[in-house]
Amino acid sequence: MRIYSLLLCMVVLLMSCVPPTKFNSLQTEALSCEEDRERLNMENERLNVEIREIRSRLNTLEARLNQIGKDTLKWKNELGELHSQYNQLNKDYQDLMEANQALIKGSGNEIRRLMDDLQEAQKDMQQKETELQKLSSDLETRRKNLEQMQSELNSRNERLAELEKVLNEQESMVAELKLKVSNALLGFENQGLTVTQKNGKVYVSLDEKLLFKSGSTTVDPNGITALRNLARVLEQNPDIDIMIEGHTDDVPVISGSVYKDNWDLSVLRATAVVRILLEGSDIDPIRITTAGRSQYQPVDPVNTAEARQKNRRTEIILSPKLDELYKLIEGS
C-alpha cells in the first residue's frame, strides 16, 4: 500500500513536470509494478501456507523419530535381556549335556537302577492318575448331588415362603375376625364372656351364668342375644369353621336327673348353642362341629367353688379353613 501511494505521488509530481507521453509510459509501468506486487503477495501467501504445512509435517516426523528412538532403545534393552536369557539357557544346556555325558559314562547298574526308578515312578504316576480319575468322578457325582439338593432346597424355600404367606393371611384373618367378634359381643364381656386369640384361632368362652342355669340345657335370653349377635358375624365370614364345646365341672350330676352324667350334660349344652346359632341365620350347618368335653378339660384344676364355676362353660372355637395350606403341605 505504501508503494502504491509513493507511486501515486511520483505520478502527480511527474505530471507537473513531464510530457504526457512520458507520463502515460510511467503510469503504465506503475500499474505493471502494482500487478507484480499483487502477484508477489499472493505467491508469498502461498509459500507461507506451504511453509506451515512443511513445518507441521516436520513436527510429525520429529515426533515419530523420537518415538522410533524410544522404541529402538526399548528393543535394544529387550534384545539384551534375550541375549542374557539365551546365554543362561545355553549354560543350562551345557550343564545338562555334561550331566548326560556323566550319566552315560556311569556304570550299567546305575543306569538299570535309574530305569527301575523310572518304571516305578511311571507305575506310581499311573496309580495316581487312576485315583485322580476316580476322585474326579466322585467329585462330579457330588456336584450333581449338590445341585439336586440346592434345587430341592430352593423349591422348599419357595414352598416355605408360600406357607408363610398363607399363614400370615390366616393370622390377619383371625385377628380381623377377633375384632369383629369382640365388637359384636362388646356388651357381654363383663357378664361372663371372653374373646381371645391363640394358636391361629378365636376362642369365645361363655360362662354358665350367661347361658344356662345350674343343671339346665336351656339357654337364658341374655345368652340367646349374645349368640345371635355372634351368628351375624359368622354369617359374614363363611370361610370360618365353628367348633362348639360344652364343659362341666367335676361334680357328678344329681342321681335321678334327666342327664346320665357330665358327658351327657356337656353334649346337650353344646347342641343347644348350635340350634340358637342356626335359628334364623344363613350359617351352613356343615361348618359346625359340636363336642362334649365333660369335666376333663378344666381351665382351673383347683378344687374350689370358684374354680368349678370357671370350668362350667361353653367354648365356641372359630378356625379359618386351611384348605389352601393343606394343599401346599401335600404338594411339598
HELIX and SHEET records of a PDB file:
HELIX    1   1 ARG A    2  CYS A   17  1                                  16    
HELIX    2   2 PRO A   20  LYS A  105  1                                  86    
HELIX    3   3 GLY A  108  ALA A  184  1                                  77    
HELIX    4   4 LEU A  186  PHE A  188  5                                   3    
HELIX    5   5 GLU A  208  LEU A  211  1                                   4    
HELIX    6   6 PRO A  221  GLU A  235  1                                  15    
HELIX    7   7 ASN A  262  LEU A  278  1                                  17    
HELIX    8   8 PRO A  285  ARG A  287  5                                   3    
HELIX    9   9 ALA A  305  ASN A  311  1                                   7    
HELIX   10  10 ASP A  323  GLY A  331  1                                   9    
SHEET    1   A 5 LEU A 193  LYS A 198  0                                        
SHEET    2   A 5 LYS A 201  ASP A 207 -1                                        
SHEET    3   A 5 ARG A 313  PRO A 320 -1                                        
SHEET    4   A 5 ILE A 240  HIS A 247 -1                                        
SHEET    5   A 5 ILE A 288  SER A 294  1                                        
END                                                                             
